Amino acid sequence: MQVEPIRWRGDALELLDQRLLPREVHYVACGDAHEVAVAIRDMIVRGAPAIGVSAAFGVALAAQRGDDVDAAAAELRSSRPTAVNLMWALDRMLRARDAGRNLTAEAVAMFREDVEANKRIGRHGATLLGESPTILTHCNAGALATAGYGTALGVIRAAVEAGKKVAVFADETRPYLQGARLTAWELKQEEIDVTLITDSMAGHFFQQGKFDAVIVGADRIAANGDTANKIGTYTVAVLAHAHGVPFYIAAPLSTIDVNCPSGASIPIEERSADEVTSMNGKSIAPDGIKVCHPAFDVTPARLISAIITDQGVLRKPYDESIRRVFA
């Protein structure tokens, strides 16, 4: 089954409602930029590249309807703060508007470019893996998080396509369970060997020497290589470092924020306490309990073995390799 997170219908955007997976495959139709912004904020669509492409189509819808494009872009920009792809996509759409280009065509081009970029990431990343690797991944950086194919899961797909025998362990990724609900579902659709574990089990399996590599996606990469990704990623990176296991980031260049000097400058989204205290609409914690819910954490560049991009594999020192690739 081909996973299609985003469908463009010419005058409407259809988004696979990722809140309902894996039990139900349902698409939400968005007819204007406001509805796209709501879909991004409420996590109907999630994943940095997917958010960016969806926002681009939101701007295109505003232009088609004769709505205020600047106001539409501003609302979309405020929907989620951490993923820089959102800002990158909106800036590109506004530049296209100012240059007199057709905004629908620009959004469609961004959609296609993202899929091709993911496939290049996959090919570059597959060369880093052995013939029968066992890989740990955290959250979901697959087709569902992009326009298609995926970043971290794109590397896994490309390795399988190259004939490698890949086994994947997926962290459940509390509290939103992107690993349990999304990554495990995606990989099962393509019959890729996947084992689901709870987040707290990762250390045990590192200790047992189970993993050959860790591959995760990214929501924002600073100019020095510090990387924001789903909460819990930093913990996995520390474990990988302690056990001598390569820890790879897979992301397109649009995820690198050259204007952000380090991870300390990355805004971290704080999400609802309800996502921590309840599951499937049922409370799992005492009423009135205090909750902290940062949606992302930052992995320092020193813990990252390589950053796999659509333009090749970046190595330390990242401030130099990032500067070169953007030059």
VOMAR-717407 format. One record per residue: residue in one letter; x, y, z of N, C-alpha, C, O in turn. Coordinates in pm, whole numbers, padded with zeros to 5 digits, always signed. Layout:
<sites>
aXYZXYZXYZXYZ...
</sites>
This chain:
<sites>
m+00085-00120+00000+00000+00000+00000+00088+00124+00000+00176+00138+00085q+00065+00214-00093+00138+00340-00097+00075+00439+00000-00045+00464-00004v+00158+00493+00089+00109+00588+00188+00103+00727+00126+00204+00777+00077e-00016+00789+00126-00036+00922+00070-00083+01016+00180-00203+01023+00208p+00008+01089+00243-00036+01179+00350-00103+01305+00299-00184+01365+00369i-00069+01347+00175-00118+01474+00121-00172+01450-00020-00104+01391-00105r-00296+01495-00045-00354+01486-00179-00402+01625-00221-00478+01690-00150w-00357+01669-00337-00401+01797-00391-00505+01772-00498-00481+01697-00592r-00623+01835-00484-00735+01812-00575-00760+01930-00669-00863+01933-00736g-00670+02025-00675-00686+02139-00765-00750+02258-00698-00709+02372-00721d-00852+02233-00615-00917+02343-00542-00940+02307-00396-01013+02376-00325a-00877+02199-00351-00887+02157-00211-00767+02070-00178-00710+02004-00264l-00730+02071-00050-00621+01989-00001-00679+01880+00088-00754+01910+00182e-00645+01755+00059-00691+01643+00141-00573+01591+00224-00468+01557+00169l-00591+01584+00355-00485+01542+00446-00528+01415+00519-00637+01410+00576l-00443+01315+00516-00468+01192+00589-00467+01224+00739-00368+01274+00792d-00578+01197+00806-00590+01230+00948-00507+01133+01031-00549+01020+01058q-00388+01178+01071-00295+01089+01138-00332+01064+01284-00272+00980+01349r-00431+01137+01334-00479+01111+01470-00556+00980+01478-00567+00921+01586l-00608+00934+01365-00694+00815+01364-00619+00687+01330-00671+00577+01349l-00497+00702+01279-00419+00583+01244-00373+00512+01371-00350+00577+01473p-00360+00379+01366-00371+00291+01250-00509+00230+01230-00529+00149+01139r-00605+00270+01314-00736+00203+01310-00824+00248+01194-00908+00172+01147e-00805+00372+01149-00894+00427+01046-00815+00514+00949-00736+00599+00990v-00838+00491+00820-00777+00575+00717-00884+00672+00668-00980+00633+00601h-00866+00799+00704-00967+00901+00674-00897+01030+00631-00799+01071+00694y-00946+01092+00527-00889+01217+00478-00978+01335+00516-01101+01328+00508v-00912+01444+00559-00981+01568+00592-00960+01666+00478-00846+01692+00438a-01070+01720+00425-01061+01815+00314-01050+01957+00370-01128+01999+00455c-00950+02030+00319-00929+02170+00359-00954+02258+00238-00891+02242+00133g-01046+02353+00252-01082+02438+00140-01023+02577+00145-01035+02653+00049d-00957+02611+00257-00895+02743+00268-00775+02736+00362-00750+02632+00424a-00703+02844+00372-00580+02846+00452-00609+02826+00600-00531+02762+00670h-00720+02879+00649-00754+02862+00790-00770+02714+00824-00720+02669+00927e-00838+02639+00739-00858+02497+00765-00725+02421+00761-00707+02325+00836v-00634+02463+00675-00501+02402+00672-00427+02433+00803-00363+02345+00860a-00436+02557+00849-00369+02595+00974-00422+02514+01092-00345+02470+01177v-00553+02493+01096-00614+02412+01202-00563+02268+01194-00534+02205+01296a-00553+02215+01072-00506+02078+01054-00362+02063+01102-00326+01960+01160i-00280+02165+01079-00142+02161+01126-00137+02171+01278-00068+02093+01344r-00211+02265+01334-00210+02286+01479-00261+02164+01554-00208+02128+01659d-00368+02101+01500-00431+01988+01568-00366+01854+01534-00413+01749+01579m-00259+01857+01456-00181+01737+01422-00258+01636+01338-00232+01515+01344i-00353+01687+01258-00408+01603+01152-00295+01568+01056-00282+01454+01012v-00213+01669+01025-00090+01648+00949+00026+01688+01041+00017+01788+01111r+00136+01609+01040+00250+01640+01125+00375+01588+01056+00368+01512+00959g+00490+01630+01108+00616+01604+01041+00659+01729+00967+00582+01787+00891a+00784+01771+00989+00829+01901+00939+00809+01919+00788+00749+02020+00749p+00856+01828+00702+00835+01851+00559+00688+01852+00519+00647+01932+00435a+00607+01763+00579+00464+01758+00546+00394+01887+00586+00307+01935+00514i+00431+01942+00701+00373+02068+00745+00407+02180+00646+00322+02261+00611g+00532+02182+00602+00573+02285+00507+00497+02278+00376+00449+02379+00326v+00486+02158+00320+00414+02140+00193+00267+02174+00210+00207+02238+00123s+00208+02131+00320+00066+02160+00345+00043+02310+00355-00055+02362+00301a+00133+02380+00424+00120+02525+00436+00130+02593+00299+00060+02691+00273a+00217+02541+00213+00229+02597+00078+00096+02586+00003+00055+02680-00064f+00030+02472+00016-00100+02456-00048-00205+02547+00018-00297+02594-00048g-00189+02572+00149-00279+02667+00216-00269+02806+00156-00371+02872+00134v-00147+02851+00129-00127+02981+00064-00186+02979-00077-00249+03076-00119a-00165+02869-00149-00222+02857-00285-00374+02868-00282-00434+02931-00368l-00437+02805-00180-00582+02814-00167-00626+02958-00141-00727+03003-00195a-00550+03030-00059-00582+03170-00033-00578+03251-00161-00666+03334-00186a-00476+03228-00243-00464+03301-00370-00579+03266-00464-00635+03354-00530q-00615+03138-00471-00725+03096-00558-00856+03162-00518-00936+03201-00604r-00879+03176-00387-01005+03229-00336-01007+03382-00334-01111+03442-00307g-00894+03444-00362-00886+03589-00354-00874+03640-00212-00901+03757-00186d-00834+03553-00120-00815+03594+00019-00682+03669+00034-00599+03669-00057d-00665+03730+00148-00541+03803+00178-00428+03702+00200-00427+03631+00300v-00336+03696+00107-00228+03597+00113-00137+03621+00231-00094+03526+00296d-00107+03746+00262-00021+03775+00376-00085+03732+00506-00018+03676+00593a-00215+03756+00521-00285+03715+00642-00290+03563+00653-00274+03507+00761a-00312+03497+00540-00313+03350+00539-00178+03295+00581-00170+03201+00661a-00071+03353+00526+00063+03307+00560+00092+03331+00708+00156+03247+00772a+00047+03442+00761+00070+03473+00903+00000+03371+00992+00057+03325+01091e-00124+03336+00958-00195+03237+01040-00128+03101+01032-00114+03032+01133l-00086+03062+00913-00017+02935+00896+00116+02934+00972+00154+02833+01032r+00185+03046+00969+00315+03056+01037+00302+03037+01188+00393+02986+01253s+00189+03078+01243+00169+03070+01388+00115+02934+01434+00097+02912+01553s+00089+02843+01340+00023+02718+01377+00111+02627+01460+00063+02563+01554r+00242+02619+01429+00337+02542+01510+00473+02610+01500+00513+02651+01391p+00547+02624+01612+00664+02709+01610+00798+02643+01582+00892+02713+01543t+00812+02511+01600+00946+02451+01601+00995+02411+01463+01112+02436+01430a+00911+02351+01382+00954+02300+01251+00985+02414+01155+00895+02489+01115v+01111+02428+01117+01152+02541+01033+01104+02524+00890+01095+02623+00817n+01073+02400+00847+01021+02379+00711+00895+02460+00687+00870+02504+00575l+00815+02480+00791+00694+02560+00779+00728+02703+00740+00668+02760+00648m+00824+02761+00809+00865+02899+00779+00930+02909+00641+00905+03003+00566w+01013+02810+00610+01082+02806+00481+00981+02802+00366+00995+02875+00268a+00880+02716+00379+00780+02702+00272+00700+02830+00254+00675+02872+00141l+00660+02891+00364+00582+03015+00355+00664+03128+00295+00613+03206+00214d+00790+03138+00335+00876+03241+00277+00892+03220+00126+00892+03316+00049r+00905+03096+00086+00919+03066-00057+00791+03105-00133+00798+03161-00242m+00676+03074-00074+00550+03108-00141+00532+03260-00152+00483+03309-00254l+00572+03333-00050+00558+03479-00057+00655+03539-00159+00622+03636-00227r+00775+03481-00170+00868+03527-00274+00811+03498-00413+00824+03580-00504a+00748+03382-00429+00687+03347-00557+00574+03444-00590+00560+03486-00705r+00494+03480-00491+00387+03579-00511+00446+03711-00557+00396+03772-00652d+00552+03755-00488+00613+03884-00522+00676+03884-00661+00687+03989-00725a+00717+03764-00707+00777+03751-00839+00672+03730-00948+00706+03719-01066g+00545+03724-00908+00439+03710-01005+00415+03568-01053+00350+03548-01156r+00468+03468-00980+00451+03329-01023+00318+03275-00974+00260+03325-00878n+00269+03171-01042+00144+03105-01004+00167+03026-00876+00254+02940-00871l+00088+03056-00772+00114+02996-00642+00071+02849-00634+00130+02770-00561t-00031+02813-00710-00067+02671-00714+00045+02589-00776+00081+02483-00724a+00100+02638-00885+00211+02568-00950+00333+02561-00859+00405+02461-00858e+00355+02666-00781+00469+02667-00687+00451+02561-00579+00546+02490-00546a+00330+02549-00525+00305+02450-00421+00318+02308-00475+00374+02221-00410v+00265+02286-00595+00278+02153-00658+00426+02119-00681+00467+02005-00661a+00504+02218-00723+00648+02196-00743+00715+02160-00612+00802+02072-00610m+00677+02225-00501+00735+02194-00371+00700+02052-00328+00784+01982-00270f+00578+02010-00355+00535+01874-00324+00625+01773-00397+00677+01680-00336r+00641+01792-00527+00722+01699-00606+00868+01702-00567+00934+01598-00562e+00919+01821-00538+01059+01835-00497+01085+01762-00366+01192+01704-00347d+00987+01766-00274+01006+01701-00146+01019+01549-00162+01104+01487-00099v+00934+01491-00245+00942+01347-00269+01078+01310-00328+01140+01213-00285e+01124+01386-00427+01253+01357-00488+01368+01378-00390+01465+01302-00389a+01357+01481-00306+01460+01505-00205+01468+01388-00108+01577+01346-00069n+01352+01337-00068+01349+01223+00025+01414+01100-00037+01483+01025+00032k+01392+01079-00165+01453+00963-00230+01605+00978-00236+01678+00880-00224r+01654+01101-00256+01799+01123-00254+01855+01100-00114+01961+01041-00098i+01782+01148-00012+01823+01121+00126+01835+00971+00149+01932+00922+00207g+01735+00899+00101+01736+00754+00117+01858+00689+00053+01922+00604+00114r+01890+00730-00069+02005+00670-00138+02135+00703-00067+02220+00616-00051h+02151+00829-00024+02274+00867+00048+02285+00790+00180+02392+00740+00215g+02174+00780+00251+02177+00714+00382+02198+00565+00374+02264+00506+00461a+02144+00502+00271+02157+00356+00260+02302+00313+00250+02336+00201+00290t+02389+00399+00198+02530+00364+00184+02601+00356+00319+02710+00300+00328l+02539+00411+00425+02599+00410+00558+02568+00280+00634+02624+00256+00741l+02481+00198+00580+02433+00080+00650+02497-00047+00594+02532-00055+00476g+02512-00146+00682+02562-00276+00641+02457-00355+00565+02352-00302+00530e+02486-00481+00540+02396-00564+00458+02275-00615+00536+02173-00647+00476s+02286-00624+00669+02172-00672+00749+02164-00596+00881+02181-00655+00988p+02140-00465+00874+02140-00382+00995+02009-00391+01073+01902-00411+01017t+02022-00374+01204+01905-00353+01290+01908-00207+01334+02006-00161+01393i+01802-00136+01303+01799+00010+01320+01692+00048+01421+01580-00002+01416l+01727+00137+01512+01629+00198+01602+01587+00333+01546+01671+00411+01502t+01456+00360+01547+01408+00492+01509+01311+00542+01614+01252+00464+01688h+01296+00673+01620+01212+00737+01722+01118+00833+01652+01158+00905+01561c+00992+00835+01695+00887+00913+01633+00858+00859+01493+00883+00741+01465n+00805+00944+01404+00778+00901+01267+00840+01001+01171+00801+01118+01169a+00935+00954+01093+00996+01037+00988+00986+00960+00856+01084+00942+00784g+00864+00917+00828+00839+00839+00708+00759+00916+00606+00758+01039+00606a+00691+00843+00519+00606+00908+00419+00502+00997+00486+00468+01103+00434l+00452+00955+00601+00350+01031+00672+00399+01167+00718+00318+01259+00737a+00529+01182+00736+00585+01308+00785+00633+01398+00673+00689+01505+00698t+00613+01355+00549+00665+01427+00432+00558+01429+00323+00443+01393+00347a+00598+01472+00205+00506+01461+00091+00500+01317+00040+00411+01283-00038g+00592+01234+00084+00595+01094+00045+00736+01036+00057+00833+01110+00043y+00749+00909+00082+00873+00831+00090+00940+00842+00226+00970+00739+00287g+00964+00962+00276+01017+00976+00410+01164+01010+00415+01235+00999+00315t+01209+01053+00534+01349+01089+00556+01421+00974+00626+01496+00900+00562a+01399+00957+00757+01460+00842+00827+01408+00711+00769+01486+00619+00742l+01277+00701+00749+01224+00579+00688+01256+00572+00540+01255+00463+00481g+01286+00686+00479+01333+00685+00340+01466+00613+00328+01489+00542+00230v+01554+00632+00428+01682+00560+00429+01657+00411+00440+01721+00331+00372i+01562+00374+00526+01529+00232+00543+01468+00175+00416+01504+00065+00374r+01377+00249+00354+01316+00203+00228+01423+00183+00120+01423+00083+00049a+01513+00281+00109+01618+00272+00006+01710+00155+00031+01754+00089-00063a+01741+00128+00158+01826+00014+00190+01758-00117+00153+01822-00208+00100v+01629-00126+00180+01554-00246+00141+01550-00260-00011+01568-00369-00064e+01527-00149-00080+01523-00151-00226+01658-00193-00284+01665-00249-00394a+01766-00164-00211+01901-00202-00255+01933-00347-00223+02043-00394-00252g+01838-00418-00163+01858-00559-00135+01911-00591+00003+01943-00706+00033k+01920-00489+00089+01969-00513+00224+01858-00569+00312+01740-00536+00295k+01897-00654+00406+01801-00717+00497+01793-00632+00623+01876-00646+00714v+01694-00545+00628+01684-00445+00735+01579-00488+00837+01469-00531+00801a+01614-00476+00964+01518-00492+01073+01509-00360+01147+01610-00295+01171v+01389-00320+01184+01366-00191+01249+01302-00213+01386+01209-00292+01400f+01353-00142+01486+01287-00130+01615+01231+00012+01623+01303+00109+01600a+01103+00023+01653+01037+00153+01661+00999+00183+01805+00921+00111+01866d+01057+00292+01860+01010+00342+01990+00865+00385+01978+00826+00442+01876e+00785+00358+02080+00643+00398+02073+00627+00551+02064+00533+00599+02002t+00718+00626+02127+00722+00772+02123+00604+00836+02198+00514+00895+02138r+00607+00822+02328+00510+00890+02413+00532+01041+02407+00645+01086+02386p+00425+01123+02425+00291+01079+02459+00198+01061+02339+00086+01013+02355y+00243+01100+02218+00153+01099+02104+00158+00969+02026+00077+00946+01936l+00254+00882+02061+00263+00746+02007+00283+00743+01855+00226+00658+01786q+00364+00836+01804+00389+00835+01659+00460+00709+01613+00440+00663+01501g+00545+00654+01700+00614+00530+01663+00519+00411+01660+00520+00332+01567a+00437+00400+01763+00344+00288+01773+00233+00296+01669+00199+00196+01606r+00178+00416+01650+00063+00431+01563+00101+00449+01416+00029+00403+01327l+00214+00517+01391+00245+00561+01255+00362+00485+01193+00349+00426+01086t+00478+00486+01260+00594+00418+01203+00568+00269+01187+00594+00212+01082a+00516+00206+01293+00488+00062+01286+00387+00033+01175+00400-00066+01103w+00285+00119+01162+00183+00100+01057+00244+00114+00919+00220+00030+00832e+00323+00220+00898+00387+00240+00767+00471+00121+00725+00458+00071+00613l+00557+00076+00815+00649-00032+00780+00575-00162+00755+00614-00241+00668k+00468-00186+00828+00389-00307+00804+00320-00303+00668+00301-00407+00606q+00282-00182+00620+00220-00172+00489+00313-00225+00380+00268-00278+00279e+00445-00210+00401+00543-00250+00300+00617-00378+00339+00716-00416+00276e+00566-00444+00444+00622-00572+00488+00770-00562+00522+00848-00654+00494i+00809-00449+00582+00945-00432+00634+00945-00478+00779+00856-00442+00856d+01043-00556+00816+01053-00615+00949+01057-00504+01055+01151-00425+01057v+00956-00499+01142+00949-00395+01245+00906-00456+01377+00815-00538+01382t+00973-00414+01484+00940-00454+01620+00912-00328+01701+00991-00234+01700l+00799-00326+01771+00760-00211+01852+00808-00230+01995+00788-00336+02054i+00871-00125+02051+00911-00126+02191+00864+00002+02258+00841+00103+02192t+00852-00001+02391+00823+00122+02462+00950+00205+02470+01061+00152+02456d+00935+00335+02493+01051+00423+02499+01150+00379+02607+01271+00389+02588s+01098+00331+02719+01183+00294+02831+01261+00165+02809+01346+00130+02891m+01233+00093+02701+01305-00031+02672+01432-00009+02592+01515-00100+02581a+01450+00109+02535+01562+00132+02443+01696+00102+02510+01782+00038+02450g+01715+00149+02634+01842+00127+02703+01875-00020+02718+01990-00059+02702h+01775-00101+02747+01796-00246+02759+01851-00305+02630+01945-00384+02632f+01791-00267+02519+01834-00325+02391+01970-00270+02346+02046-00341+02281f+02001-00145+02380+02137-00096+02356+02236-00180+02435+02341-00219+02383q+02204-00207+02560+02293-00284+02647+02315-00425+02592+02421-00483+02611q+02213-00478+02526+02224-00612+02467+02295-00612+02332+02312-00718+02272g+02337-00494+02283+02405-00486+02155+02315-00510+02035+02358-00560+01932k+02187-00473+02051+02088-00506+01947+02098-00417+01824+02069-00461+01713f+02139-00290+01843+02126-00192+01735+02259-00167+01664+02365-00156+01727d+02250-00157+01533+02366-00120+01451+02369+00028+01420+02475+00084+01390a+02254+00093+01426+02246+00236+01398+02114+00290+01450+02017+00215+01467v+02111+00420+01476+01987+00492+01505+01969+00594+01393+02063+00665+01357i+01848+00601+01337+01817+00700+01235+01688+00770+01274+01585+00705+01295v+01692+00902+01284+01574+00981+01318+01563+01098+01222+01658+01129+01150g+01449+01162+01222+01430+01282+01142+01467+01407+01221+01539+01399+01320a+01417+01520+01176+01448+01647+01242+01338+01748+01212+01276+01745+01106d+01315+01837+01307+01223+01947+01286+01295+02079+01263+01242+02169+01197r+01416+02092+01318+01499+02207+01288+01644+02172+01323+01673+02118+01430i+01734+02204+01231+01877+02184+01252+01943+02321+01254+01930+02398+01159a+02012+02351+01363+02079+02480+01375+02206+02482+01291+02252+02378+01243a+02263+02600+01274+02381+02618+01189+02503+02542+01241+02596+02515+01165n+02502+02507+01369+02615+02432+01425+02588+02282+01432+02671+02207+01483g+02472+02238+01381+02438+02096+01379+02349+02050+01492+02297+01938+01485d+02330+02131+01596+02233+02095+01701+02097+02072+01636+02057+02147+01546t+02026+01969+01681+01904+01928+01610+01786+01910+01704+01795+01838+01804a+01674+01977+01672+01549+01957+01744+01469+01847+01675+01450+01849+01554n+01423+01754+01754+01336+01647+01705+01240+01609+01818+01248+01665+01928k+01153+01517+01791+01051+01478+01888+01111+01450+02025+01219+01392+02036i+01040+01490+02129+01085+01470+02266+01124+01323+02288+01052+01232+02248g+01238+01303+02351+01291+01168+02370+01407+01135+02279+01480+01039+02302t+01426+01216+02173+01536+01191+02080+01671+01209+02148+01763+01130+02126y+01684+01312+02231+01809+01337+02302+01848+01217+02389+01964+01178+02395t+01748+01159+02456+01773+01040+02539+01831+00927+02455+01927+00862+02496v+01772+00904+02339+01820+00798+02250+01963+00829+02203+02046+00738+02194a+01991+00956+02173+02124+00994+02128+02229+00970+02236+02340+00924+02206v+02195+00999+02361+02287+00974+02472+02314+00825+02485+02428+00784+02505l+02210+00744+02475+02226+00599+02482+02314+00548+02367+02401+00464+02388a+02290+00599+02247+02370+00556+02131+02517+00591+02153+02605+00509+02128h+02542+00712+02201+02680+00755+02226+02747+00667+02331+02863+00628+02316a+02673+00635+02438+02728+00554+02547+02763+00412+02501+02851+00348+02559h+02694+00365+02399+02714+00228+02353+02786+00219+02219+02794+00111+02160g+02838+00332+02170+02916+00330+02047+02837+00298+01922+02890+00239+01827v+02710+00337+01921+02623+00311+01806+02606+00440+01726+02575+00543+01785p+02626+00437+01594+02609+00559+01513+02467+00616+01526+02368+00543+01523f+02460+00747+01540+02333+00817+01554+02321+00915+01437+02397+01012+01429y+02226+00889+01346+02214+00966+01223+02086+01050+01223+01980+01004+01267i+02098+01171+01173+01983+01257+01142+01959+01251+00992+02054+01260+00914a+01834+01235+00950+01799+01236+00808+01698+01348+00784+01589+01347+00841a+01734+01444+00700+01647+01560+00679+01688+01633+00552+01806+01632+00515p+01593+01698+00483+01629+01780+00368+01697+01909+00412+01690+01948+00528l+01763+01976+00317+01830+02102+00350+01733+02207+00403+01773+02296+00477s+01606+02197+00365+01507+02295+00411+01485+02289+00562+01426+02380+00620t+01532+02182+00626+01520+02169+00772+01634+02239+00844+01628+02258+00966i+01739+02277+00771+01853+02346+00832+01824+02495+00835+01796+02557+00733d+01833+02553+00954+01809+02695+00973+01944+02764+00992+01997+02767+01103v+01998+02819+00884+02131+02880+00891+02131+03009+00973+02236+03059+01011n+02012+03062+01000+02001+03184+01081+01989+03153+01230+01983+03244+01313c+01986+03024+01264+01976+02980+01403+02113+02930+01445+02154+02823+01400p+02186+03001+01530+02325+02964+01558+02344+02833+01631+02441+02762+01605s+02252+02798+01721+02266+02675+01799+02130+02629+01848+02030+02698+01829g+02129+02513+01910+02004+02459+01961+01939+02546+02067+01817+02540+02087a+02019+02627+02136+01964+02714+02239+01867+02817+02181+01786+02872+02255s+01876+02842+02051+01789+02942+01987+01665+02881+01923+01583+02953+01867i+01651+02750+01931+01535+02684+01868+01414+02694+01962+01423+02651+02077p+01302+02749+01916+01183+02755+02001+01124+02615+02020+01108+02541+01924i+01092+02580+02143+01037+02448+02174+00889+02461+02206+00850+02529+02300e+00809+02395+02126+00663+02400+02144+00622+02327+02271+00668+02217+02298e+00535+02389+02348+00474+02326+02465+00330+02290+02428+00250+02377+02395r+00298+02160+02434+00166+02115+02391+00077+02087+02513+00120+02097+02628s-00047+02052+02484-00150+02036+02585-00116+01927+02687-00059+01824+02652a-00151+01953+02812-00135+01853+02918-00222+01731+02892-00188+01621+02934d-00334+01750+02823-00426+01638+02799-00359+01526+02721-00394+01409+02738e-00263+01561+02635-00196+01457+02557-00111+01366+02645-00079+01254+02605v-00074+01415+02763+00004+01335+02858-00086+01261+02957-00059+01147+02992t-00193+01327+03000-00276+01271+03108-00389+01181+03060-00459+01121+03142s-00407+01172+02929-00515+01087+02879-00469+01009+02756-00373+01047+02689m-00538+00900+02730-00511+00819+02612-00643+00767+02559-00724+00709+02633n-00665+00788+02429-00792+00748+02366-00912+00805+02442-01016+00739+02456g-00895+00928+02489-01006+00995+02556-01027+00954+02700-01121+01002+02764k-00943+00868+02754-00958+00822+02892-00841+00870+02977-00725+00862+02935s-00872+00921+03095-00768+00972+03184-00680+00859+03236-00730+00752+03271i-00548+00884+03239-00454+00784+03292-00372+00844+03406-00272+00785+03448a-00413+00961+03457-00339+01030+03562-00438+01093+03660-00555+01112+03627p-00392+01126+03781-00482+01191+03878-00533+01324+03826-00461+01397+03758d-00656+01356+03857-00713+01485+03819-00632+01598+03882-00593+01590+03999g-00607+01703+03804-00541+01821+03856-00390+01809+03870-00326+01900+03924i-00331+01700+03822-00186+01683+03832-00114+01786+03745-00160+01818+03635k+00000+01837+03793+00079+01928+03712+00152+01851+03603+00199+01739+03625v+00159+01911+03484+00217+01842+03368+00312+01936+03295+00281+02054+03278c+00426+01885+03252+00513+01953+03156+00512+01872+03027+00528+01750+03030h+00492+01940+02915+00484+01867+02789+00555+01941+02676+00489+01992+02586p+00689+01948+02681+00761+01999+02564+00751+01896+02451+00776+01777+02474a+00716+01941+02332+00696+01848+02221+00828+01803+02157+00832+01702+02087f+00936+01878+02182+01064+01850+02118+01177+01864+02220+01161+01930+02323d+01290+01802+02191+01413+01831+02263+01525+01852+02162+01506+01830+02043v+01640+01895+02210+01752+01927+02122+01868+01831+02148+01913+01817+02262t+01914+01767+02042+02032+01680+02050+02154+01759+02009+02159+01812+01898p+02255+01770+02096+02376+01846+02061+02450+01783+01943+02449+01661+01926a+02512+01867+01864+02583+01821+01745+02689+01716+01778+02716+01628+01696r+02749+01725+01896+02857+01631+01931+02808+01487+01939+02889+01395+01930l+02677+01466+01956+02624+01331+01965+02577+01276+01831+02534+01161+01822i+02584+01357+01727+02533+01318+01595+02647+01269+01507+02743+01342+01483s+02637+01146+01459+02744+01085+01379+02750+01145+01239+02859+01163+01184a+02635+01176+01181+02628+01237+01048+02487+01289+01026+02391+01240+01085i+02475+01389+00939+02345+01442+00898+02327+01406+00751+02402+01452+00665i+02225+01323+00724+02200+01275+00588+02101+01369+00521+01987+01379+00564t+02145+01437+00416+02059+01534+00347+02039+01492+00202+02097+01395+00154d+01954+01567+00133+01931+01541-00008+02050+01581-00094+02056+01546-00211q+02145+01655-00036+02264+01695-00110+02389+01621-00062+02501+01662-00092g+02369+01514+00012+02481+01432+00057+02486+01421+00208+02401+01474+00279v+02589+01352+00256+02606+01327+00398+02700+01433+00457+02813+01449+00411l+02652+01505+00557+02732+01608+00622+02802+01549+00744+02743+01472+00820r+02928+01584+00761+03009+01534+00872+03056+01650+00960+03047+01766+00922k+03106+01615+01079+03163+01714+01169+03291+01771+01110+03361+01702+01035p+03324+01897+01143+03243+01992+01219+03126+02045+01136+03145+02089+01023y+03006+02041+01193+02886+02072+01116+02876+02219+01078+02818+02252+00975d+02932+02308+01159+02926+02449+01119+02997+02469+00986+02955+02553+00905e+03105+02394+00962+03177+02405+00835+03107+02332+00722+03094+02386+00612s+03060+02209+00745+02995+02132+00638+02862+02195+00599+02826+02193+00481i+02789+02252+00695+02664+02320+00663+02692+02448+00584+02621+02479+00488r+02794+02521+00624+02829+02644+00552+02866+02611+00407+02826+02683+00316r+02942+02503+00386+02984+02466+00250+02865+02429+00164+02857+02471+00048v+02771+02349+00217+02661+02302+00134+02568+02417+00096+02505+02413-00009f+02558+02519+00182+02474+02633+00149+02546+02735+00064+02483+02819-00001a+02678+02729+00062+02753+02819-00024+02734+02788-00170+02792+02855-00255
</sites>
